[in-house]
């Protein structure tokens, strides 16, 4: 990866240029259909293309947008759907973010940083559910609960081995770091480093980030440049939709992506699309400043899928089960399941999830087994695959396989093997039945090397061989 020296400012987010693009487009069915035809080639879109698609309101054109997104998503990702769980290890935070329950000024929040023994108990509870992939999340703090603490949590999580399983890949959602700190973090064996800008609009950013390290817009928006300079191949970006006009946020996100491609050689591995939800003790008591309707939210997912076709898209349990299910076809390739957003909630069963220590209220309360059964019945193939991380298919190497469509020859067989492993070790009878049908359907639709690998790997799993990857 050819990475240039990290940027110091977020000057690549040109608000005047974004405003000009938004002001220059008008609904034009002919031009929109031309953009959709271009998008279906799965080569991506540019700012004006995105802006044109944002003007859509005609029901017929909306369906063409959604159909195009479905086509591109299935061409690249097939029907597989990666599952993971967030593990909140600490809600200690020195920031004053108006929308977040973790904000420093929230005196009603029960503060907690898990001990390593508690981290181990949480991970054991997640492994007992069948999880293989974790996202470690923590508030922004320093001292004894800073980077060294997080790296200890990662080591503890990787060290958990039970009779039936273990965590095979850990991603992290952490505060911005210096380049040397990113190098240290890489030694812990993480997969993707996630960090959300929340909003790219400077004035809005200033108004909702009132104090603490996070109030520095430029430090945050250039963090991914430092992460890649520190050797992290895969990074994940995101916006908290509802803080500012979603149309501006999408165009600014594209500018962020293009800057990473220019300076680091590759864009983000994932994009997350959280919508602002109620948070107990936040300063935003009357709802999102810039609400995003359900229809606009689906447009966001579809437009992003067409704009950056090879980038993974993540949907959290902030959304309802119904909305999550609807967006799977439009571009979402990863979802969390059975989530808790307060430290210690998996071991305790999550009884205190609603108010005492949670970051936000959940929209989807289903447990992992139920989520898996429902998405399998919908025709998707749940996956716990971690092969690319462990075999070095990251960053540019991943994109070199993804762009010509060759990555499916690895991803689909790995999805079959990891899903079958889950079914045999953890699935309820009803989920095993739905899952076996999904696997049979998936293999029947494969051809060539992908089918050969899937059949061979499935046979090995059925013989009791664990962790079969290619």
C-alpha positions as CSV (number, residue, x, y, z in Angstrom):
1,X,0.0,0.0,0.0
2,X,1.6,3.3,-1.1
3,X,0.6,5.7,1.6
4,X,1.6,9.4,1.5
5,X,2.3,11.4,4.7
6,X,-0.9,11.9,6.7
7,X,-3.0,15.0,6.1
8,X,-3.3,17.6,8.8
9,X,-6.6,19.2,7.9
10,X,-9.9,18.1,6.4
11,X,-9.6,20.6,3.5
12,X,-10.7,17.7,1.2
13,X,-14.2,18.3,2.5
14,X,-15.0,21.3,0.3
15,X,-18.4,22.5,1.6
16,X,-18.8,25.1,-1.2
17,X,-18.1,22.6,-3.9
18,X,-20.6,20.1,-2.3
19,X,-23.2,22.9,-2.1
20,X,-22.6,23.8,-5.8
21,X,-23.2,20.1,-6.8
22,X,-26.4,19.9,-4.8
23,X,-27.7,23.3,-6.2
24,X,-26.8,22.3,-9.8
25,X,-29.0,19.2,-10.2
26,X,-32.7,19.0,-10.8
27,X,-34.9,15.9,-11.2
28,X,-34.3,14.6,-14.8
29,X,-35.7,11.2,-15.6
30,X,-33.5,10.8,-18.7
31,X,-30.3,11.7,-16.9
32,X,-31.2,9.6,-13.9
33,X,-31.7,6.5,-16.0
34,X,-28.4,7.2,-17.6
35,X,-26.8,7.2,-14.2
36,X,-28.5,4.0,-13.2
37,X,-27.3,2.3,-16.4
38,X,-23.8,3.4,-15.5
39,X,-24.2,2.2,-12.0
40,X,-25.3,-1.3,-13.0
41,X,-21.8,-1.8,-14.5
42,X,-20.6,-1.9,-10.9
43,X,-17.8,0.6,-11.5
44,X,-19.0,3.3,-9.1
45,X,-20.4,6.8,-9.4
46,X,-19.1,10.3,-8.9
47,X,-20.6,13.3,-7.0
48,X,-22.9,14.6,-9.7
49,X,-24.2,11.1,-10.3
50,X,-25.0,10.7,-6.6
51,X,-26.7,14.1,-6.4
52,X,-29.0,13.2,-9.4
53,X,-30.1,10.0,-7.6
54,X,-30.8,12.0,-4.5
55,X,-33.5,14.0,-6.4
56,X,-35.6,10.8,-6.9
57,X,-39.1,10.8,-5.7
58,X,-41.1,9.3,-8.6
59,X,-42.2,5.8,-7.5
60,X,-41.2,4.2,-10.8
61,X,-37.7,5.7,-10.7
62,X,-37.4,4.8,-7.1
63,X,-38.0,1.1,-7.9
64,X,-35.4,1.3,-10.7
65,X,-32.9,2.7,-8.2
66,X,-33.7,-0.1,-5.7
67,X,-33.6,-2.7,-8.5
68,X,-30.2,-1.5,-9.6
69,X,-28.8,-1.6,-6.1
70,X,-30.1,-5.1,-5.7
71,X,-28.5,-6.2,-8.9
72,X,-25.1,-4.7,-8.0
73,X,-25.2,-6.0,-4.5
74,X,-25.9,-9.6,-5.6
75,X,-23.4,-9.4,-8.4
76,X,-20.6,-8.6,-5.9
77,X,-21.7,-10.1,-2.6
78,X,-24.2,-12.7,-3.7
79,X,-26.6,-13.6,-1.0
80,X,-24.1,-13.9,1.9
81,X,-24.5,-11.7,4.9
82,X,-21.8,-11.4,7.6
83,X,-22.8,-11.3,11.2
84,X,-20.9,-9.9,14.2
85,X,-21.5,-8.5,17.7
86,X,-20.3,-5.3,19.3
87,X,-18.6,-5.7,22.7
88,X,-18.7,-2.5,24.7
89,X,-15.8,-2.6,27.2
90,X,-16.0,0.9,28.6
91,X,-18.5,3.8,28.6
92,X,-15.9,6.2,30.2
93,X,-15.6,9.2,28.0
94,X,-14.1,12.7,28.1
95,X,-16.1,14.1,25.2
96,X,-19.3,16.1,25.4
97,X,-21.3,14.9,22.3
98,X,-24.8,16.2,22.5
99,X,-26.4,13.1,21.0
100,X,-24.6,10.4,23.0
101,X,-25.5,8.9,26.4
102,X,-21.8,8.4,27.1
103,X,-21.1,12.2,27.1
104,X,-19.0,13.3,30.0
105,X,-21.7,15.6,31.4
106,X,-24.3,12.8,31.7
107,X,-24.5,12.3,35.5
108,X,-27.3,9.7,35.2
109,X,-25.2,7.1,33.4
110,X,-23.7,4.3,35.4
111,X,-20.0,4.4,34.4
112,X,-18.2,1.1,33.9
113,X,-14.9,-0.1,32.4
114,X,-14.7,-3.9,32.4
115,X,-11.9,-5.7,34.1
116,X,-10.1,-8.3,32.1
117,X,-12.0,-11.0,34.0
118,X,-15.2,-9.3,33.0
119,X,-14.1,-9.0,29.4
120,X,-13.4,-12.7,29.4
121,X,-16.9,-13.5,30.8
122,X,-18.5,-11.3,28.1
123,X,-16.6,-13.0,25.3
124,X,-17.4,-16.4,26.7
125,X,-21.1,-15.5,26.6
126,X,-20.8,-14.3,23.0
127,X,-18.9,-17.4,22.0
128,X,-21.6,-19.5,23.6
129,X,-24.1,-17.8,21.3
130,X,-22.0,-18.8,18.3
131,X,-20.3,-15.5,17.5
132,X,-16.9,-15.6,15.7
133,X,-16.5,-11.8,15.0
134,X,-16.4,-9.0,17.5
135,X,-16.4,-5.2,17.3
136,X,-14.8,-3.8,20.4
137,X,-16.2,-0.4,21.3
138,X,-15.1,2.1,24.0
139,X,-15.6,5.7,25.0
140,X,-12.8,8.1,24.4
141,X,-10.5,8.3,27.4
142,X,-6.8,8.0,28.3
143,X,-4.7,6.9,31.2
144,X,-5.4,3.5,32.6
145,X,-8.3,2.9,30.2
146,X,-6.6,4.2,27.1
147,X,-4.9,2.3,24.2
148,X,-3.0,-0.1,26.4
149,X,-6.3,-1.1,28.1
150,X,-7.9,-1.7,24.7
151,X,-5.0,-3.8,23.5
152,X,-5.3,-5.9,26.7
153,X,-9.0,-6.4,26.0
154,X,-8.2,-7.6,22.5
155,X,-5.7,-10.1,23.8
156,X,-8.1,-11.3,26.4
157,X,-10.8,-11.8,23.8
158,X,-8.6,-13.7,21.5
159,X,-7.5,-15.8,24.4
160,X,-11.0,-17.2,25.1
161,X,-11.3,-20.8,24.0
162,X,-14.3,-22.9,24.8
163,X,-15.3,-26.5,23.9
164,X,-17.3,-25.2,20.9
165,X,-15.6,-22.1,19.7
166,X,-13.6,-18.9,19.9
167,X,-13.4,-15.4,18.5
168,X,-11.5,-15.4,15.2
169,X,-11.5,-11.8,14.3
170,X,-11.8,-8.6,16.3
171,X,-12.5,-5.2,14.7
172,X,-12.4,-2.0,16.8
173,X,-14.3,1.2,17.0
174,X,-12.0,3.6,18.9
175,X,-11.0,7.2,19.2
176,X,-8.4,8.7,16.8
177,X,-4.8,7.9,17.4
178,X,-1.3,9.1,16.4
179,X,0.5,7.2,13.6
180,X,2.7,5.4,16.1
181,X,-0.2,4.4,18.2
182,X,-1.9,2.9,15.1
183,X,1.3,0.9,14.6
184,X,1.0,-0.4,18.2
185,X,-2.7,-1.3,17.6
186,X,-1.9,-3.3,14.5
187,X,0.3,-5.6,16.6
188,X,-2.8,-6.7,18.5
189,X,-4.1,-8.5,15.4
190,X,-7.2,-6.4,14.7
191,X,-9.1,-6.6,11.4
192,X,-10.8,-3.3,10.6
193,X,-10.4,0.0,12.5
194,X,-13.7,1.9,12.6
195,X,-14.2,5.6,13.3
196,X,-17.2,7.6,12.4
197,X,-17.0,11.3,11.6
198,X,-20.7,11.6,12.8
199,X,-21.2,14.7,10.6
200,X,-18.9,16.2,7.9
201,X,-20.6,19.6,8.2
202,X,-18.2,21.8,10.2
203,X,-20.7,24.1,11.8
204,X,-23.0,21.2,12.8
205,X,-19.9,19.3,14.1
206,X,-19.0,22.2,16.3
207,X,-22.5,22.6,17.7
208,X,-22.9,18.9,18.7
209,X,-19.3,18.3,19.9
210,X,-19.1,20.8,22.7
211,X,-15.9,19.7,24.5
212,X,-13.2,17.1,24.7
213,X,-10.8,15.7,22.1
214,X,-13.6,14.9,19.7
215,X,-14.4,18.6,19.3
216,X,-11.3,18.8,17.0
217,X,-12.9,18.2,13.5
218,X,-9.6,18.1,11.6
219,X,-8.0,15.6,14.0
220,X,-10.9,13.3,13.6
221,X,-11.5,13.5,9.8
222,X,-7.8,12.8,9.1
223,X,-7.6,9.8,11.5
224,X,-8.0,7.3,8.7
225,X,-5.0,8.7,6.8
226,X,-3.0,8.2,10.0
227,X,-4.4,4.7,10.4
228,X,-3.2,3.7,7.0
229,X,0.1,5.4,7.5
230,X,0.4,3.2,10.6
231,X,0.0,0.1,8.6
232,X,-3.7,-0.7,9.0
233,X,-5.0,-1.9,5.6
234,X,-8.8,-1.9,6.4
235,X,-10.6,1.1,7.8
236,X,-14.3,1.7,8.3
237,X,-16.0,5.1,8.1
238,X,-19.6,6.3,8.8
239,X,-22.0,9.1,9.4
240,X,-24.6,9.5,12.2
241,X,-27.5,10.3,9.9
242,X,-29.9,12.9,11.4
243,X,-27.4,15.5,12.5
244,X,-27.2,17.3,9.2
245,X,-28.7,17.1,5.7
246,X,-28.1,13.5,4.5
247,X,-27.5,14.7,0.9
248,X,-24.5,16.8,2.1
249,X,-23.2,13.9,4.2
250,X,-23.2,11.5,1.3
251,X,-21.3,13.8,-1.0
252,X,-18.8,14.7,1.8
253,X,-18.3,11.0,2.5
254,X,-17.5,10.4,-1.1
255,X,-14.9,13.2,-0.9
256,X,-13.4,11.4,2.2
257,X,-13.3,8.2,0.2
258,X,-11.6,9.8,-2.8
259,X,-9.0,11.4,-0.5
260,X,-8.2,8.0,1.1
261,X,-7.8,6.5,-2.4
262,X,-5.5,9.3,-3.5
263,X,-3.3,9.5,-0.4
264,X,-3.4,5.9,0.7
265,X,-4.1,3.9,-2.4
266,X,-7.4,2.3,-1.3
267,X,-10.7,3.6,0.2
268,X,-12.5,2.3,3.2
269,X,-13.2,-1.4,3.7
270,X,-16.6,-0.7,5.2
271,X,-19.2,2.1,5.6
272,X,-21.7,2.2,8.4
273,X,-25.0,3.9,8.2
274,X,-26.4,4.5,11.7
275,X,-29.4,6.8,12.1
276,X,-29.6,8.9,15.3
277,X,-31.7,7.2,18.0
278,X,-32.8,8.3,21.5
279,X,-30.1,8.1,24.1
280,X,-30.8,8.5,27.8
281,X,-29.2,11.5,29.2
282,X,-28.3,13.1,25.8
283,X,-28.7,16.8,25.2
284,X,-30.8,16.2,22.1
285,X,-34.2,15.6,23.6
286,X,-36.5,16.7,20.7
287,X,-35.2,14.2,18.1
288,X,-32.6,14.5,15.3
289,X,-31.9,18.0,14.1
290,X,-32.2,16.7,10.5
291,X,-34.5,13.7,10.5
292,X,-34.1,11.0,7.9
293,X,-37.3,9.3,6.8
294,X,-37.5,5.6,6.2
295,X,-37.7,6.2,2.4
296,X,-34.7,8.5,2.4
297,X,-32.8,6.0,4.5
298,X,-33.4,3.3,2.0
299,X,-32.2,5.7,-0.7
300,X,-29.0,6.3,1.3
301,X,-28.3,2.6,1.3
302,X,-29.0,2.1,-2.4
303,X,-27.1,5.2,-3.5
304,X,-24.0,4.2,-1.5
305,X,-24.1,0.7,-2.8
306,X,-24.1,2.0,-6.4
307,X,-21.4,4.6,-5.7
308,X,-18.9,2.3,-3.9
309,X,-19.9,-1.1,-5.1
310,X,-17.0,-3.1,-3.6
311,X,-17.2,-1.5,-0.1
312,X,-18.9,-3.5,2.7
313,X,-21.9,-1.8,4.3
314,X,-22.9,-2.3,7.9
315,X,-26.3,-2.0,9.6
316,X,-26.5,-1.9,13.4
317,X,-29.3,-2.9,15.7
318,X,-30.3,0.8,16.0
319,X,-32.8,0.0,13.2
320,X,-35.9,-2.2,13.6
321,X,-35.9,-5.7,12.3
322,X,-38.2,-4.7,9.5
323,X,-35.9,-1.9,8.3
324,X,-32.9,-4.1,8.6
325,X,-34.6,-6.8,6.5
326,X,-35.6,-4.2,3.9
327,X,-32.1,-2.8,3.4
328,X,-30.4,-6.2,3.0
329,X,-31.3,-6.3,-0.6
330,X,-30.3,-2.7,-1.2
331,X,-26.7,-2.9,-0.2
332,X,-26.1,-4.0,3.4
333,X,-23.5,-6.8,3.6
334,X,-22.9,-7.0,7.4
335,X,-25.2,-6.7,10.4
336,X,-24.8,-7.0,14.1
337,X,-27.1,-9.4,15.9
338,X,-28.1,-9.9,19.5
339,X,-26.4,-6.6,20.4
340,X,-26.0,-4.9,23.7
341,X,-24.5,-1.4,24.0
342,X,-23.6,-1.3,27.7
343,X,-20.5,-2.9,29.3
344,X,-21.2,-6.3,30.9
345,X,-24.7,-6.8,29.4
346,X,-24.0,-10.1,27.6
347,X,-23.0,-12.0,30.8
348,X,-25.9,-10.4,32.8
349,X,-28.4,-11.1,30.1
350,X,-28.9,-7.4,29.3
351,X,-31.6,-6.7,31.9
352,X,-30.4,-3.2,32.4
353,X,-29.9,-2.4,28.7
354,X,-32.5,0.4,28.3
355,X,-31.2,3.2,30.5
356,X,-28.4,2.6,33.0
357,X,-25.3,2.2,30.9
358,X,-26.3,1.9,27.2
359,X,-25.1,4.2,24.5
360,X,-28.4,4.3,22.7
361,X,-31.7,2.5,22.5
362,X,-31.9,-0.6,20.3
363,X,-34.4,-1.0,17.5
364,X,-33.9,-4.8,17.0
365,X,-34.0,-6.9,20.1
366,X,-33.8,-10.3,18.4
367,X,-31.2,-12.8,19.6
368,X,-28.6,-14.2,17.2
369,X,-30.4,-17.5,16.5
370,X,-33.6,-15.8,15.6
371,X,-31.8,-13.3,13.3
372,X,-30.0,-16.1,11.5
373,X,-33.2,-18.2,11.0
374,X,-35.1,-15.2,9.6
375,X,-32.5,-14.1,7.2
376,X,-31.9,-17.7,6.0
377,X,-35.6,-18.0,5.4
378,X,-35.4,-14.8,3.4
379,X,-32.9,-16.4,1.1
380,X,-29.7,-15.1,2.5
381,X,-26.6,-17.0,3.6
382,X,-25.4,-16.0,7.0
383,X,-21.6,-16.0,7.3
384,X,-19.1,-15.9,10.1
385,X,-16.1,-15.8,7.7
386,X,-12.8,-14.3,8.9
387,X,-10.6,-15.9,6.2
388,X,-9.6,-12.7,4.4
389,X,-8.2,-11.1,7.5
390,X,-6.2,-14.2,8.5
391,X,-4.9,-15.0,5.0
392,X,-3.8,-11.5,4.2
393,X,-6.5,-10.6,1.7
394,X,-6.9,-7.0,3.0
395,X,-6.6,-3.5,1.7
396,X,-5.5,-3.4,-1.9
397,X,-5.1,-7.1,-2.1
398,X,-8.8,-7.5,-1.3
399,X,-9.8,-4.9,-3.8
400,X,-7.7,-6.6,-6.5
401,X,-9.8,-9.7,-6.1
402,X,-13.1,-7.9,-5.5
403,X,-13.1,-5.7,-8.6
404,X,-12.9,-8.6,-11.2
405,X,-15.4,-10.6,-9.1
406,X,-12.9,-13.2,-8.0
407,X,-13.4,-12.7,-4.3
408,X,-16.7,-14.6,-4.5
409,X,-14.8,-17.8,-5.2
410,X,-13.4,-17.4,-1.6
411,X,-16.2,-15.7,0.2
412,X,-19.0,-17.9,-0.8
413,X,-17.3,-21.2,0.2
414,X,-16.2,-19.7,3.5
415,X,-19.7,-18.5,4.1
416,X,-21.1,-22.0,3.6
417,X,-18.4,-23.6,5.9
418,X,-18.8,-21.1,8.7
419,X,-22.6,-21.1,8.6
420,X,-22.7,-24.9,8.6
421,X,-20.3,-24.9,11.6
422,X,-22.7,-22.5,13.4
423,X,-25.7,-24.7,12.7
424,X,-24.0,-27.8,13.9
425,X,-22.6,-26.3,17.1
426,X,-25.2,-23.7,18.1
427,X,-28.3,-23.7,15.9
428,X,-31.8,-24.4,17.3
429,X,-33.7,-27.2,15.5
430,X,-35.8,-24.7,13.6
431,X,-32.7,-22.7,12.6
432,X,-30.8,-25.8,11.5
433,X,-33.7,-26.7,9.2
434,X,-33.8,-23.2,7.7
435,X,-30.0,-23.1,7.5
436,X,-29.6,-26.4,5.8
437,X,-32.1,-25.4,3.2
438,X,-30.3,-22.1,2.6
439,X,-26.9,-23.9,2.2
440,X,-28.4,-26.4,-0.2
441,X,-29.9,-23.6,-2.2
442,X,-26.7,-21.6,-2.3
443,X,-24.5,-24.5,-3.4
444,X,-27.0,-25.5,-6.1
445,X,-26.7,-22.0,-7.6
446,X,-22.9,-22.0,-7.6
447,X,-20.6,-22.9,-10.5
448,X,-17.0,-23.9,-11.1
449,X,-14.4,-23.5,-8.4
450,X,-16.8,-21.9,-5.9
451,X,-19.1,-24.9,-6.0
452,X,-16.2,-27.4,-5.8
453,X,-14.7,-25.6,-2.8
454,X,-18.1,-25.2,-1.1
455,X,-18.9,-28.9,-1.4
456,X,-15.5,-30.0,-0.2
457,X,-15.4,-27.6,2.7
458,X,-18.9,-28.5,3.8
459,X,-18.0,-32.2,3.8
460,X,-15.0,-31.4,6.1
461,X,-17.2,-29.5,8.5
462,X,-19.8,-32.3,8.6
463,X,-16.9,-34.7,9.5
464,X,-16.2,-32.5,12.5
465,X,-13.3,-30.5,11.3
466,X,-13.3,-27.0,12.8
467,X,-12.4,-23.7,11.2
468,X,-12.2,-24.7,7.5
469,X,-11.1,-21.7,5.4
470,X,-9.9,-21.0,1.9
